[in-house]
Amino acid sequence: MATSKLLSYLFLQLTFLLFVLDLANAQGGLNVGFYAKSCPKAEDIVKKVIFQTISTTPSLAAPLLRMHFHDCFVRGCEGSILLNSSTNQAEKDAVPNLSLRGFQIIDKAKSALEKACPGVVSCADVLAITARDVVSALNGAHWNVETGRRDGRVSNITEAFMNLLPPTANITILKAGFARKGLSAKDLVVLSGGHTIGTSHCTAFSNRLYNFTGKGDTDPTLDPNYIARLKLKCKPNDQKTLVEMDPGSFKTFDQTYFTLVSKRRGLFQSDAALLDDSETKAYVQSHAAAVGKSSFFKDFGVSMVNMGRIGVLTGNAGEIRKVCSKIN
């Protein structure tokens, strides 16, 4: 009799637990395949737009990847960077490596989703899926994207300046900035590997070439031969020229970024700073050779999922925007 009561009790407890889990899922927690029933072709629709874009304009991969980074670090991964307000335009102007064309591609993917599944897929999720697909389109890492984010309704330029880590950041600032978002030192060095694609304006690093300490000097942590090459491209006060972050490989997602950093040829101070911490330095050095490619790809996917969980809105919070550039 006692055994029967115990089994009944355990059955009720298990039933209640499953109910709670189902309720939590119904309320919109992040998970892989969130749109499996509500919009089963959602990821395929985004992938088609992105792969078509990158096949003709591979230079857009980096801006599209950075959009997800910047979105998550400013207000959390809620698509606020896409809002077309006056303050957000200032944010777009203030943040390097974003492009108007990138925003247009996101709008194109969202428009295709709205035709197939009106009011279902969030702009925040479009950014997350796009980030994965641009990397895959450049023969890089591939990972399962957790979806189920909702869109925020606020865009604030002050928060952009407060939360985005500058290219001049040292290792202390970098680690603290990532820790505030719940990310580790390993996430920091792995996600920095995203600098293997894309370009930057000279203004983001010109102080390392011409006036590092205010005395007309160069950054001693930057390879002198590389400084000479960069000076040929970037003259003092040059605000227009673009320079490859990973010279010779800036349109290919690979591990050669770590090779450059290990040789003191990281373009930004924040790149060089990775050699100032034992954990991040060890990662850079162990992935500087081609044999580190597969483990970097695996780690990049894990860290992107970690970043994609920052400050998300789920359940009934926020909204599902019909158009990414404005709230409903």
Solvent accessible surface area in square Angstrom, and as a share of the most:
residue,aa,sasa,rsa
1,M,179,0.80
2,A,80,0.62
3,T,92,0.53
4,S,63,0.41
5,K,130,0.55
6,L,99,0.49
7,L,111,0.55
8,S,60,0.38
9,Y,123,0.47
10,L,93,0.46
11,F,135,0.56
12,L,114,0.57
13,Q,88,0.39
14,L,96,0.48
15,T,66,0.38
16,F,127,0.53
17,L,93,0.46
18,L,95,0.47
19,F,120,0.50
20,V,59,0.34
21,L,100,0.50
22,D,96,0.50
23,L,81,0.40
24,A,50,0.39
25,N,87,0.44
26,A,84,0.65
27,Q,101,0.45
28,G,5,0.05
29,G,31,0.30
30,L,38,0.19
31,N,46,0.23
32,V,87,0.50
33,G,35,0.34
34,F,69,0.29
35,Y,12,0.04
36,A,65,0.50
37,K,195,0.83
38,S,63,0.41
39,C,0,0.00
40,P,96,0.60
41,K,138,0.59
42,A,1,0.01
43,E,53,0.24
44,D,93,0.48
45,I,33,0.17
46,V,0,0.00
47,K,93,0.39
48,K,131,0.55
49,V,11,0.06
50,I,0,0.00
51,F,71,0.29
52,Q,96,0.43
53,T,11,0.06
54,I,7,0.03
55,S,89,0.57
56,T,112,0.65
57,T,47,0.28
58,P,41,0.26
59,S,62,0.40
60,L,11,0.05
61,A,0,0.00
62,A,5,0.04
63,P,17,0.11
64,L,0,0.00
65,L,0,0.00
66,R,14,0.05
67,M,0,0.00
68,H,4,0.02
69,F,32,0.13
70,H,25,0.11
71,D,2,0.01
72,C,0,0.00
73,F,13,0.05
74,V,11,0.06
75,R,76,0.28
76,G,2,0.02
77,C,1,0.00
78,E,9,0.04
79,G,0,0.00
80,S,5,0.03
81,I,2,0.01
82,L,5,0.03
83,L,11,0.05
84,N,100,0.51
85,S,48,0.31
86,S,99,0.64
87,T,56,0.32
88,N,0,0.00
89,Q,80,0.36
90,A,44,0.34
91,E,3,0.01
92,K,30,0.13
93,D,109,0.57
94,A,44,0.34
95,V,9,0.05
96,P,60,0.38
97,N,34,0.17
98,L,27,0.13
99,S,34,0.22
100,L,133,0.66
101,R,116,0.42
102,G,0,0.00
103,F,16,0.07
104,Q,83,0.37
105,I,2,0.01
106,I,0,0.00
107,D,60,0.31
108,K,110,0.47
109,A,0,0.00
110,K,4,0.02
111,S,54,0.35
112,A,33,0.25
113,L,0,0.00
114,E,34,0.15
115,K,172,0.73
116,A,58,0.45
117,C,18,0.11
118,P,100,0.63
119,G,38,0.36
120,V,40,0.23
121,V,0,0.00
122,S,0,0.00
123,C,0,0.00
124,A,1,0.01
125,D,0,0.00
126,V,0,0.00
127,L,0,0.00
128,A,3,0.03
129,I,0,0.00
130,T,0,0.00
131,A,0,0.00
132,R,13,0.05
133,D,2,0.01
134,V,0,0.00
135,V,0,0.00
136,S,24,0.15
137,A,25,0.20
138,L,13,0.07
139,N,126,0.64
140,G,15,0.14
141,A,2,0.02
142,H,125,0.56
143,W,24,0.08
144,N,102,0.52
145,V,7,0.04
146,E,27,0.12
147,T,1,0.00
148,G,2,0.02
149,R,6,0.02
150,R,59,0.21
151,D,0,0.00
152,G,2,0.02
153,R,128,0.47
154,V,71,0.41
155,S,19,0.12
156,N,55,0.28
157,I,35,0.18
158,T,77,0.45
159,E,46,0.20
160,A,2,0.01
161,F,140,0.58
162,M,137,0.61
163,N,34,0.18
164,L,37,0.18
165,L,46,0.23
166,P,62,0.39
167,P,39,0.24
168,T,65,0.38
169,A,2,0.01
170,N,79,0.41
171,I,22,0.11
172,T,97,0.56
173,I,80,0.41
174,L,9,0.05
175,K,76,0.32
176,A,43,0.33
177,G,3,0.03
178,F,16,0.07
179,A,65,0.51
180,R,160,0.58
181,K,46,0.19
182,G,68,0.65
183,L,10,0.05
184,S,58,0.38
185,A,16,0.13
186,K,91,0.39
187,D,10,0.05
188,L,2,0.01
189,V,1,0.00
190,V,0,0.00
191,L,5,0.02
192,S,18,0.12
193,G,0,0.00
194,G,1,0.01
195,H,41,0.18
196,T,0,0.00
197,I,2,0.01
198,G,6,0.06
199,T,38,0.22
200,S,0,0.00
201,H,70,0.31
202,C,0,0.00
203,T,76,0.44
204,A,19,0.15
205,F,1,0.01
206,S,26,0.17
207,N,51,0.26
208,R,1,0.00
209,L,0,0.00
210,Y,56,0.21
211,N,75,0.39
212,F,59,0.25
213,T,83,0.48
214,G,55,0.53
215,K,174,0.74
216,G,57,0.55
217,D,47,0.24
218,T,49,0.28
219,D,2,0.01
220,P,101,0.63
221,T,69,0.40
222,L,2,0.01
223,D,18,0.09
224,P,88,0.55
225,N,101,0.52
226,Y,4,0.01
227,I,14,0.07
228,A,57,0.44
229,R,112,0.41
230,L,4,0.02
231,K,67,0.28
232,L,139,0.69
233,K,101,0.43
234,C,0,0.00
235,K,112,0.47
236,P,79,0.50
237,N,138,0.71
238,D,28,0.14
239,Q,130,0.58
240,K,179,0.76
241,T,47,0.27
242,L,100,0.50
243,V,3,0.02
244,E,47,0.21
245,M,6,0.03
246,D,2,0.01
247,P,39,0.25
248,G,80,0.77
249,S,19,0.12
250,F,44,0.18
251,K,90,0.38
252,T,63,0.36
253,F,1,0.00
254,D,17,0.09
255,Q,11,0.05
256,T,43,0.25
257,Y,5,0.02
258,F,0,0.00
259,T,33,0.19
260,L,29,0.14
261,V,1,0.00
262,S,40,0.26
263,K,124,0.53
264,R,101,0.37
265,R,56,0.21
266,G,4,0.04
267,L,2,0.01
268,F,8,0.03
269,Q,39,0.17
270,S,14,0.09
271,D,3,0.02
272,A,16,0.12
273,A,4,0.03
274,L,0,0.00
275,L,42,0.21
276,D,105,0.54
277,D,24,0.13
278,S,97,0.63
279,E,94,0.42
280,T,0,0.00
281,K,80,0.34
282,A,56,0.44
283,Y,23,0.09
284,V,0,0.00
285,Q,100,0.44
286,S,69,0.45
287,H,17,0.07
288,A,23,0.17
289,A,54,0.42
290,A,76,0.59
291,V,132,0.76
292,G,4,0.04
293,K,83,0.35
294,S,85,0.55
295,S,50,0.32
296,F,0,0.00
297,F,35,0.14
298,K,152,0.64
299,D,23,0.12
300,F,0,0.00
301,G,5,0.05
302,V,84,0.48
303,S,3,0.02
304,M,6,0.03
305,V,30,0.17
306,N,45,0.23
307,M,0,0.00
308,G,1,0.01
309,R,123,0.45
310,I,18,0.09
311,G,48,0.46
312,V,40,0.23
313,L,48,0.24
314,T,41,0.24
315,G,18,0.18
316,N,147,0.75
317,A,42,0.32
318,G,15,0.14
319,E,15,0.07
320,I,26,0.13
321,R,0,0.00
322,K,134,0.57
323,V,67,0.38
324,C,1,0.01
325,S,30,0.19
326,K,126,0.53
327,I,80,0.41
328,N,102,0.52
